[in-house]
Amino acid sequence: MTRVVIADDQALVRTGFQMILASAGIEVVGQASDGVAAIAATRRTRPDVVLMDIRMPVMDGLEATRRILAESPTTVEGEPTRILILTTFDLDQYVYAALTAGASGFLLKDVTPDHLVHAVRLVRQGDALLAPSITRRLVERFARVDPGRAARHRDLATLTPRELEVLTLLARGLSNAELAETLRLSEATVKTHVTRILTKLQLRDRVQAVVLAYETGLVTPGRRSLGP
């Protein structure tokens, strides 16, 4: 069962999220009303996913995310703990700050219950997730090729043709399941390719891989990559 910590300064929001997740068979193992409490709850419960609000008292969600991930937390099963940012503010600076902090996903609080459940499960599996409206601007910003960064990532040459193909499709927003279907591979094989890509390029997660793909010019923006 997926285990979640909810960090939000509004009790009604925490209660609502808990009800939605519980109805989908997802266990909420801790709640927090500020960033400091979120760090403590994460250490205590070792959840699979932390739903982290950005604007909270005492310590905001971005700083809490940085501090949690700096400790390289793991779940009770030994997998990395993932953080999914939730906010009412659809502002670019929060998106970039959340990604820099190491968040695996970014959603607005007006998402539907089904979308929230899907997001938690997707991030739990190691996929990255961004709301479509945010993804569009994110791609537009990072689509500017940075020659300096490209020079620092000549390790792209260490990727096999198949790994380059996987990275390209990953950057276009495909999940592991979609990659498997497109490439006619098993999801286990896809996960192996993604893990090798991250290791070779010394990247933390899929979000960094997507950013790198655009910054180095491996992928350029287009309608296929932006989603609906």
C-alpha positions, 0 to 999 in steps of 0.5 A: 500500500502506498503511504503518504504524508500530507503537509498543508497549513489548512486543516480542511485541505489535509482532511479533504486530501486524506479522504480522497486518498483513503477512498482509493486505498492510499494510507495517510501515515502523517500530517503536518501544518508547517515545513518543520513538522513535515520534516519530522513526520517524514523522518518518523513515518518514512512515507512513499510520497509527501504531499507538500504545500508551498506556502506554510508558516514557520518553514515553507514547503520549498525549504522543507523539500530541500531539507528532506531530500538532502537527507536522501530519505527512503521508504520502509521498503528502501525506495526513495521518498518522493515529494509532490508539490501542491499549491494554489499559486500557478506561478513560474517562480514556484515551479522552478524553485520546486524542481530545483528543490528536487520535487518529483511533481507539481500540481495545483490544488484544483485538480480532480480527486482522480487526478490527485490519486493518479499523481500520487501513484505515478510519483510513487512509481518514480515517474515525474509529474507536472500539470499540463499548463505548467509543463508548457511554460517549463518546456518553453523556458528550458528549451533554450539550448545552453552551449555551456551546459551542453559542453558539461554533459558530454556524457550523453555520448556514453548513452547507447542508441536505445538509452538516447531513444528512451531519454528523448521520449521521456523528455516528451512526457511519456510515462514508463507505461507509455514508453513500454508501449511505444518501444514494445518493451516491458515496463521492467526493461524501461525502468532499467534503461531509465535507471542507467540513464540517470546513473550515467548522466549523474542525475537525481531524477527524471525531472533533471533528465527532462531539463537536460534533454532540452538544455542540451538540444537533444529534444526541441519543443514541439506540439508532441512534447507539450501535451494538451 
